[in-house]
Amino acid sequence: MATDKMLAETDGAVGRMIFNNPERHNAVSLDMWEAAERILAGFAASDEIRVIVITGAGGKAFVSGADISKFEDERATAEAIARYNATTARVYDALHKMPKPTIAMIRGHCIGGGLALAACCDLRICSDNARFGLPAARLGLGYPFAGLRRLVDVVGFAFAKEICFTARRFDAGEAAAMGFVNRVAPEAELDAVVADYAESIAGNAPLTVAAMKRIFGEIAKDPAGRDLETCERLVAACFASDDYVEGRRAFMDKRKPVFAGR
């Protein structure tokens, strides 16, 4: 990719986007956000990729927020701030609306923008040494509607308010109790656990998974804005697909189905 601080890898039907700035706990600069936008667009357009894993390099952090050392260059003027904010908003939106399932694999620090990034994913699986926090209230930062809405959608109002108002750090056990993470794994087993989840999802019927993801997105909308016709069309397309035939036959034959996504 355009920067060595953002890596894209593929392993069969699984795509991985890796924040690769471990010396700064994977703090994110503008060029990293821009590269992330391109990586996500590539994964979305790929017919081979069925599930996407987001993670950080180095073992000590998922993402620890913005790279403050770059602020003088990247966020010193109103125009620069607007460009930075617009870029990050596009990445969060692209990840949140990604038509394929996404998994945040979280080790170590998941702070600020890292927490926001993880909230955009469908599933969050963390190591038992993971630590979370949203320090905006301790830094005097404004926090946008879309980010708070996604956090509320994940943990509900009560925990979202606690996370935001206290700005405190919380551990993996608390993250699980809040419902922020789906599962906590021993640090040494995290890679294997996430790989198992990713492979399981990638092996399922792509049209069914994509339809479910789109319908979940519609459920999250205000009722007046829901596109129920599209939901019905997607469900009908699943029943009309070759994959539905394959799924039935595989069940009767007591074998693992091989889905083609058509």
C-alpha positions as CSV (number, residue, x, y, z in Angstrom):
1,M,0.0,0.0,0.0
2,A,1.0,3.7,-0.1
3,T,2.4,3.6,3.5
4,D,4.3,0.9,5.3
5,K,2.4,1.9,8.4
6,M,-0.8,0.3,7.0
7,L,-0.7,-3.3,5.8
8,A,-3.2,-5.4,3.8
9,E,-3.0,-9.1,3.8
10,T,-5.2,-11.9,2.4
11,D,-5.4,-15.5,3.4
12,G,-8.0,-17.3,1.2
13,A,-11.3,-15.6,1.8
14,V,-10.1,-13.5,4.8
15,G,-8.6,-10.0,4.4
16,R,-6.6,-8.4,7.1
17,M,-6.0,-4.7,7.6
18,I,-3.2,-4.0,10.0
19,F,-2.3,-0.7,11.7
20,N,1.5,-0.9,11.7
21,N,2.9,1.9,13.9
22,P,3.9,-0.2,17.0
23,E,6.5,2.3,18.2
24,R,3.6,4.7,18.9
25,H,1.1,2.0,20.0
26,N,-0.4,2.1,16.5
27,A,-1.4,5.8,16.8
28,V,-2.9,6.9,13.4
29,S,-1.7,9.7,11.2
30,L,-3.5,11.2,8.2
31,D,-1.6,9.1,5.7
32,M,-2.5,6.0,7.6
33,W,-6.2,6.9,7.5
34,E,-6.0,7.6,3.8
35,A,-4.3,4.2,3.2
36,A,-7.0,2.5,5.4
37,E,-9.7,4.0,3.2
38,R,-8.0,2.5,0.1
39,I,-7.6,-0.9,1.7
40,L,-11.2,-1.1,2.8
41,A,-12.4,-0.1,-0.7
42,G,-10.2,-2.9,-2.2
43,F,-11.6,-5.5,0.2
44,A,-15.1,-4.4,-0.5
45,A,-14.6,-4.7,-4.2
46,S,-12.9,-8.1,-4.1
47,D,-15.0,-11.2,-5.0
48,E,-12.6,-13.4,-3.1
49,I,-12.7,-11.7,0.3
50,R,-15.7,-12.7,2.4
51,V,-14.6,-11.5,5.9
52,I,-12.3,-8.8,7.1
53,V,-10.1,-8.7,10.3
54,I,-8.9,-5.4,11.6
55,T,-5.9,-5.4,14.0
56,G,-2.8,-3.7,15.1
57,A,0.9,-4.7,14.9
58,G,3.4,-5.2,17.7
59,G,1.3,-7.0,20.3
60,K,0.9,-4.0,22.6
61,A,-2.0,-2.1,21.0
62,F,-4.9,-2.4,18.6
63,V,-5.1,1.4,17.9
64,S,-4.4,4.0,20.5
65,G,-6.0,7.0,18.7
66,A,-4.6,9.8,16.8
67,D,-0.8,10.3,16.4
68,I,-0.4,13.5,18.4
69,S,3.2,14.0,17.1
70,K,1.6,14.7,13.7
71,F,-0.8,17.4,14.9
72,E,1.4,20.3,14.1
73,D,1.6,19.1,10.5
74,E,-1.9,17.6,10.1
75,R,-4.3,19.5,12.4
76,A,-2.8,23.0,12.9
77,T,-5.3,25.0,10.9
78,A,-9.1,24.9,10.4
79,E,-8.7,23.6,6.9
80,A,-6.3,20.8,8.0
81,I,-8.6,19.8,10.9
82,A,-11.5,19.7,8.5
83,R,-9.6,17.5,6.1
84,Y,-8.4,15.1,8.9
85,N,-11.9,14.8,10.4
86,A,-13.5,14.2,7.0
87,T,-11.0,11.5,6.2
88,T,-11.5,9.7,9.5
89,A,-15.3,10.0,9.2
90,R,-15.1,8.3,5.7
91,V,-13.0,5.4,7.1
92,Y,-15.4,4.9,10.1
93,D,-18.4,5.0,7.8
94,A,-16.8,2.7,5.2
95,L,-16.0,0.1,7.9
96,H,-19.4,0.4,9.6
97,K,-21.2,0.0,6.2
98,M,-18.8,-2.6,4.8
99,P,-21.1,-5.2,3.1
100,K,-18.9,-8.0,4.4
101,P,-18.5,-9.1,8.1
102,T,-15.7,-7.4,10.0
103,I,-13.9,-8.5,13.1
104,A,-11.8,-6.3,15.4
105,M,-8.9,-8.4,16.8
106,I,-7.9,-6.4,19.9
107,R,-4.6,-6.8,21.8
108,G,-3.4,-4.3,24.4
109,H,-4.5,-0.7,24.2
110,C,-7.8,0.2,22.4
111,I,-8.1,3.9,23.1
112,G,-9.9,6.9,21.6
113,G,-10.0,6.4,17.8
114,G,-9.2,2.8,18.4
115,L,-12.4,2.3,20.4
116,A,-14.3,4.2,17.7
117,L,-12.8,2.0,15.1
118,A,-13.6,-1.2,17.0
119,A,-17.2,0.0,17.5
120,C,-17.6,0.1,13.7
121,C,-16.9,-3.6,13.3
122,D,-19.5,-6.4,13.5
123,L,-17.6,-8.5,16.1
124,R,-14.9,-7.6,18.6
125,I,-12.7,-10.2,20.1
126,C,-10.0,-9.2,22.5
127,S,-7.1,-10.6,24.5
128,D,-7.4,-10.8,28.3
129,N,-4.8,-8.1,28.6
130,A,-6.7,-5.6,26.5
131,R,-7.5,-2.1,27.9
132,F,-10.1,0.3,26.6
133,G,-10.9,4.0,27.0
134,L,-12.4,7.1,25.4
135,P,-10.4,10.0,26.8
136,A,-12.1,12.8,24.9
137,A,-13.5,14.4,28.1
138,R,-10.0,14.6,29.6
139,L,-8.7,16.3,26.5
140,G,-11.4,18.8,25.8
141,L,-12.2,17.2,22.4
142,G,-15.6,17.2,20.8
143,Y,-17.1,13.9,19.8
144,P,-19.3,13.5,16.8
145,F,-22.9,12.2,16.6
146,A,-22.1,9.2,14.4
147,G,-19.4,7.9,16.7
148,L,-21.6,8.2,19.8
149,R,-24.5,6.6,17.9
150,R,-22.3,3.6,17.0
151,L,-21.1,3.3,20.6
152,V,-24.7,3.4,21.9
153,D,-25.7,0.8,19.4
154,V,-23.1,-1.6,20.8
155,V,-23.3,-1.1,24.5
156,G,-26.5,0.9,25.1
157,F,-27.0,4.4,26.6
158,A,-26.0,3.6,30.2
159,F,-22.6,2.1,29.4
160,A,-21.9,4.6,26.6
161,K,-22.4,7.5,29.1
162,E,-20.1,5.8,31.6
163,I,-17.4,5.3,29.0
164,C,-17.7,8.9,27.8
165,F,-18.3,10.9,30.9
166,T,-15.7,9.2,33.1
167,A,-13.1,8.9,30.4
168,R,-11.6,6.1,32.5
169,R,-9.8,3.0,31.3
170,F,-11.6,-0.3,31.6
171,D,-10.3,-3.9,31.2
172,A,-11.3,-6.9,29.1
173,G,-13.6,-8.3,31.7
174,E,-15.5,-5.0,32.0
175,A,-15.6,-4.7,28.2
176,A,-17.3,-8.1,28.0
177,A,-19.7,-7.2,30.8
178,M,-20.7,-4.0,28.9
179,G,-21.2,-6.0,25.7
180,F,-18.5,-4.1,23.9
181,V,-16.6,-7.3,23.1
182,N,-18.1,-10.6,22.0
183,R,-15.4,-12.7,23.5
184,V,-12.2,-12.5,25.6
185,A,-9.4,-15.0,24.8
186,P,-6.1,-15.7,26.5
187,E,-3.5,-13.5,24.9
188,A,-1.6,-16.5,23.5
189,E,-4.8,-17.9,21.9
190,L,-6.2,-14.7,20.4
191,D,-4.9,-15.3,16.8
192,A,-6.3,-18.8,16.7
193,V,-9.7,-17.8,18.1
194,V,-10.1,-15.0,15.6
195,A,-8.9,-17.2,12.8
196,D,-11.5,-19.8,13.7
197,Y,-14.3,-17.1,13.7
198,A,-13.1,-15.7,10.4
199,E,-12.9,-19.1,8.7
200,S,-16.3,-20.1,10.0
201,I,-17.9,-16.9,8.7
202,A,-16.0,-17.2,5.4
203,G,-17.3,-20.7,5.0
204,N,-21.0,-19.8,5.3
205,A,-23.2,-18.7,2.5
206,P,-22.0,-15.3,1.3
207,L,-25.4,-14.1,0.0
208,T,-27.1,-15.1,3.3
209,V,-24.5,-13.3,5.4
210,A,-24.5,-10.2,3.2
211,A,-28.3,-10.1,3.4
212,M,-28.3,-10.4,7.2
213,K,-25.7,-7.7,7.5
214,R,-27.8,-5.3,5.3
215,I,-30.9,-6.1,7.3
216,F,-29.1,-5.5,10.6
217,G,-28.2,-2.1,9.2
218,E,-31.8,-1.4,8.4
219,I,-32.9,-2.5,11.9
220,A,-30.5,0.1,13.3
221,K,-32.2,2.9,11.4
222,D,-35.1,4.9,12.5
223,P,-38.3,3.0,11.4
224,A,-39.3,5.7,8.9
225,G,-36.0,5.4,7.1
226,R,-35.9,1.6,6.7
227,D,-35.8,0.1,3.2
228,L,-37.9,-3.0,3.8
229,E,-38.3,-3.7,0.1
230,T,-34.6,-4.2,-0.3
231,C,-34.6,-6.5,2.7
232,E,-37.4,-8.6,1.2
233,R,-35.5,-8.7,-2.1
234,L,-32.3,-9.9,-0.5
235,V,-34.1,-12.7,1.4
236,A,-35.8,-13.8,-1.8
237,A,-32.5,-13.8,-3.6
238,C,-31.1,-16.2,-1.0
239,F,-33.9,-18.7,-1.6
240,A,-33.4,-18.4,-5.4
241,S,-29.7,-19.0,-5.2
242,D,-27.5,-22.0,-6.2
243,D,-26.1,-21.7,-2.6
244,Y,-29.5,-22.6,-1.2
245,V,-29.6,-25.7,-3.3
246,E,-26.0,-26.6,-2.2
247,G,-26.9,-26.0,1.5
248,R,-29.9,-28.4,1.3
249,R,-27.9,-31.0,-0.6
250,A,-25.0,-30.8,1.8
251,F,-27.3,-31.2,4.8
252,M,-28.9,-34.3,3.3
253,D,-25.5,-35.7,2.3
254,K,-24.1,-34.9,5.8
255,R,-21.2,-33.0,4.3
256,K,-19.8,-29.6,4.6
257,P,-21.3,-27.2,2.0
258,V,-19.2,-25.4,-0.6
259,F,-20.8,-22.1,-1.3
260,A,-20.1,-20.0,-4.4
261,G,-21.9,-16.8,-3.6
262,R,-24.4,-17.2,-6.4
